[in-house]
């Protein structure tokens, strides 16, 4: 029996923002003279990235009744991401992020998320979104940081799972969005039984298993900017050894590519693509876009991870996130020109 075709390949859920990227490359944040305005937020970036790769995609986020919200939705409409399930919330503001670019390794960013519209997503907003009409749902860790977004994210994962959709989770650890970084781990561990594939950096995986205060290395006495320490191998094993949880845990390793860890114990390594880095912000979301695209195309873990690496490599050579995501043929040509899959 053939699979029933669904309206969407993917629905992504979570934060959205206007992203203001410094035009002054290599300049200290205090000396920035101008910014370029783009659209961002991890699930929003992934929605645009997967849409450019040819998937049918909707975004479940929320914006304020403000011009910034109009800016975000206008861009998404131009990208032909379905915006029919984006409520305009009263009394809150669309998020903003300011970003500096000081390659090779300094990319300071400042979040403006007090009274953020997207964290006000609630269970009714989820019920108004046709999750049963999508092959997959992508959620993010930041969506768990506050109520009512936390409950809405859990509910969406439950609904998607019940409908037979694949649930992807980008761990998306932003320490300054949590009252205590350890709370991130508590919430991630609680939702992982509803997740089929989890994606994160080494630090995000350590943060997901964080419980011991000694693993927090406070940077300049700021609890909002800790370095998370831990035994990565043990943490990966613990996540995959849980009675229920992800089939796969994908570790994003930047220039080194990615590794896919399966519950069976198998580890698939996919090498990255050497490029000259302009800006690393958005690389992880580009990776997730390519990886999810591959999985929903029926590709194996290795080929999907290589596609993710290609999309990440393309975006790090550019100025911003969503506005600079790769298109399908562009990414395929990029891989082919570098030896193929």
N, C-alpha and C positions, 0 to 999 in steps of 0.2 A: 504494500500500500504506500503510495507516495505521500510525502509530508505535506500537510496543509500549509499553503502559503500565507504568511502573516503580513500585516500592513507595514511593520517596521522590522528592520534587522536589529536595531539597537535603540534603546532609550537610555540616555545618561541622566543622572540626577545629582544635584548639588549646587555648588557655588558658581556665581558669575560676577563679573566686575568690569569696570573700565580700567585698563592697564595703561599707566603713563610711563613710558620708557624714555630714559635719558637719551637725548640726541648727542650729548657730549661723551664720547667713548673714552674710557681711561681716565676720566676726571673724578676726583673725590666727590662724594654725594653733595657736600656743602658747596661745591663750586659749579653744580649743574646750572645751566642757563636756560634750557628749554627741554620740553618733553614731547614725544609723539604719542597720540592717543590710539590705543588698540582695544581689543576685547580679550578677556582672560577668565581665569578660574578653571581648575582642573577638569571638571566634567564638561564645561563649556568648550574648552580646548579639544577635548576628546570627541565631542559631538561634531565640531567642525572638521577635525582631522579625519574621522571615519567617513564623514559625508563627502569630503574631497576625494577619498579613496573609492567612492562609488556606492557606499551603503545607504540604505534608507534610514534616516536617523531623526529622532525627536529629542528635545531637551526638556527636562522637568527642573526648572529653577524658578526663582521669584525675583522680581524687580520692584522698585518703588514706583510711585506715581510721580516720576521726575524725569528730567531730560536725559539723565545718565541712563536710566532704564530704557528710554526710547532709543538711545544710541546703541545699546547692546542688542535690543530686539531687531532694530533696523539692519545691523550687520548680519545677524543670524538669518534674517529673511533673505538677504542678498546671497547668502551661502546656501540657501534652500534647505536649511535645517528646519524641521517642523516646530513652530513656536506656539502652536495652539494650546499648549498645556502649561504656559508660563503665566501665572497670576501676577497682577499688579497690586501689591499690598499697600494698604493705607497706613500712614504714620511711620513708615520705615524708609530707609534709603538704599538705593542700589550701591553695592560695594565699590571701593576704589583701591588700587594698589599703585604705589610709586616704586620704580625700579632704577637702580644705578647699574652701569655696565663698566666694570674695571677688569678686563681680562688680564691674566688667564684664570684667576681664581677668586675674584671678589665681585659679587653681584648683590649688593645690599638691596633689601626691599622693605617697604613699610606698608602694612595693611591698614586700611580704614574700614573696619567692620563693626564698629559700635552701631547697634540698631540695624544690623544688616538684613536686607529683605530676604535673601535666599535661605537663611537659617529659620525663617518663619514658615517655611513649607510645612504643611500639616497633613494629617491622615486624610482629610477631605480632598486636598489637592492630589494626593496619590489615587484616591478613588475616582477622581475625575480624569485620570490618565489611563489610557487603554493598555496596561501592562500585559494583559492576556493576548494583545495583538502584536507583541514584539518577541523576536527570537531570543533577545538578550537584554539584560539590564546592567548598567555600570553605575556603581555607587562609590563614594569616597569617604575617607576617614574624617575629614573636616565636617562632614554632614552630621557626625555623631557628637560634635562638641557642645551643643546646646539644644534645649527644647524650644519649640516643638519639632525642630528638624531631626533630632535624634529618633524620636518615635516614628516619624514619617519615614525615615530611612529603613528602620527595622521592618516597618509594615510593608514598604515597597519590596524589600527583599523576600519577605514571606509570600507576598502576592505573586511575585515573579516565579519563585520556586514552585509554588502550587500550580502555576500555569505551565510548568515544564520549560521555562526559559533558563538560559545559562546566566548565572549571576557572576559578574566580574567585579572585583573591588580593587581600586587603587588606594593603597594605605594612606597616602596623602597626609603625612604628619607635618603639621604646622604648630610648633610648640606654643607660640604666642596666642593661639586660639583656644587654649585649654587652661583652666584654673590650676591644674596640676598635670604635668606631663604623664604621670602614672595613670591618670584617668583615661588617657588615650588607649593604653594597653587594656584596661578593664573593658572598655567598650568594644574595641576591636575583637578581643577574645570572645566576647559575648555574641558578636554577629557572625564570626567566621563559620559556624555550623550552617549558615544559610548561603555561604559563598562557594562557588565552584572553582574559581581561579582568582588568586590574590596576587597583586603586583606591587612591588615596593623596592626601595633602595636598601642597602645593608643597614643603615641607621634606622629606617622605618621598621624593618623587621625586628631589630633589637628593641625599638620603642614599643612595638606590639606586645612584647613579652616582658616589658619593664615592670618590676614590682619592688625591687630593692633600691632604697635611696642611694646606696653607694655606687650605683651604676650611673648616677647623674653627675656629670662634671659641669658645674655651673660656670658659665662664661661671663667674666666681669660682674659676678654676683647677681646676674639676671636669671631668675628661674624661667623666664620666657625664652631664653636662648641657650638651653643646655646642649652639651654634647652627650649623646646616648652611647654608653659603652655596654658591651655584653659579648657572650660567646655566640657568634653568628651561627655556626654549625649546629650547636645545641638548640638554638632557638628555632631554626628551620625544622629540625627533627621534631621538636615539641609541637609545633604547629601542625605538621603533617601526621603526627602520631595520635592526635586527638581522635576520639571515637567517631566524631563527625566533623566535617570541615572540608577545606579545599581539596580538590583533586590534584591541583598543581599550585606551587608557589614560585613566582617568577621574580628573580633578583635582577634588578637593573644595576649594571656595573659601569655605566658611563662609557668611556673610551674602550674599556675591555669587553664591551658587549653585554651579554645577558646569560644567565643560567636558569634553566627550568628544572625545578625539583618536584618529582612526582611522589605520590603516596607509596608507590611500589619500592621507592628507594632509588630509582633511576634518576640520573642527572644528565640533562642535555645542555651542552655548552654551545653558544652561538657567538662567534667572534664579531666584534664591532667593525666599523669602517673608519679608517683614519681620515680626518678632515681638519682644517684650520678652524679653531673655535672662535666664534665671535661673541656668542651669548648662550650660556647653558640653560637659562630659564625657559621652560617649556619643552625641554628635551624629553623628560619623562612622560609627558602627556602625548608627545609625538610618538614615542615608543609604544605606549599603550594603544594608540590609534592603529598603528601598523600591526601590532600583535593581535588585537581583537579582530581586525579586518581578516587576517590570515586564518584565525580559528573559525570565523563565521563563513569563510570561503571553503572550509573543510581541509585546510592545510594541516600538516603535522606540527609538532611543537617546535622543531628546529627551524623549519621554513618560516613559521609565524614569527619566531623571535628574530630571525634575520631581517624580516620585513620591518619589524619594530625598530631594530638597530638602524636600518636605512632611513626610516622616517625621522628618527632622533638625530642622526648625523646631518641630515638635510637642514633641519630647523636650527641647529646650533651655529650654522654659518650665517644666520639671519638675525634681524633686529628684535623680533617679538615672538609671540606664541601663536594664538589662533589665526591671526592674519597671515602667517607665514607657513602654515602647514603644507605638506607636500600633496600633490595630486597623484592619482593612481599611476598613470603612465610615467610620470616623472620619477616616482619611487622605483617602479619596475625597471626603468632605463638605468637608474642609478645603480641598482644591484647588478644588472647585466653588464654594465661597463666595468664592474669591479669583480668579475669572476663568477657572477650568478649566485644562486642559492646553494 
